[in-house]
Amino acid sequence: MKKIILFAAILLLIGFVSAAECPKLDIKTVDDAVSRISEISSNLQSCSPDVSGQLKRLITNGIFLIDVTDKTKFYVRIKNGTVAGVSLSGDKYDYKTSMSECVANNILSKENKMGAFSAYYLGGKANLGASGLINKVKLWFGKLFAGEAFKSAQIPVESCENATIKDTSAAKNKPTNCYETYMEGHKEYRYGKAEWDRRKAETKGVCQTATSEAPKGGKCEYLFEQIEPTTGDKKWLCWYN
């Protein structure tokens, strides 16, 4: 698998799938994880599983946020390359994954959690994000290789038809299905640098859709349609206020 799919491994922390010598908790829902957060934290004090070697390249020390947008947030603390703790409160993060409770519960209920996450990510119902310029650049380059890895890994999942990723910190006009991106990293930027820089200067942010569905639930001051020539996959870039 490409390195970006290993971000999904952090989801397994809710289900507490860890090193073989660590206690394992059979957690199948977000509510269950919330009610047993003290038990999870206690187990982590005595047994801190290592972060995946690939994921460790991106975050050795910091916070990985699991944002169940219509329910709660799990702040996973990573220290010296191990999972050192998890709590339900915090304010800062380095990387995050966002999804609805329906999506999270379905991921937790599957044996192949990686495959379930992949399916929801490709369907625009789960997302990966970062805070800070350096982390955003690292994540953006990781996402360059994500598509085929997720396509290979995905499994059939429940539709969660009404699931949306709500970001309460997002600007008012940011579309609901559009996610933070590093504008300067897109290959088209070199050909339209002056125009894209002008758009960025005139707006508050730039986001990208995860699927071919046009941005919705907000207002784009400018739009750019991206089509991958080798696969035909389409996404949208949106500049918003």
Secondary structure, 3 states (H helix, E strand, C coil): CCHHHHHHHHHHHHHCCCCCCCCCCCCCCHHHHHHCHHHHHHHHHHCCCECCHHHHCCCCCEEEEEEECCCEEEEEEEECCEEEEEECCCCCCCEEEEECHHHHHHHHHCCCHHHHHHHHHHCCCEEEEECCHHHHHHHHHHHCCHHHHHHHHCCCCCCCCCCCCCCCCCCCCCCCCEEECCHHHCHHHHCCHHHHHHHHHHCCEEEEECCCCCCCCCCEEEEEEEECCCCCCEEEEEEEC
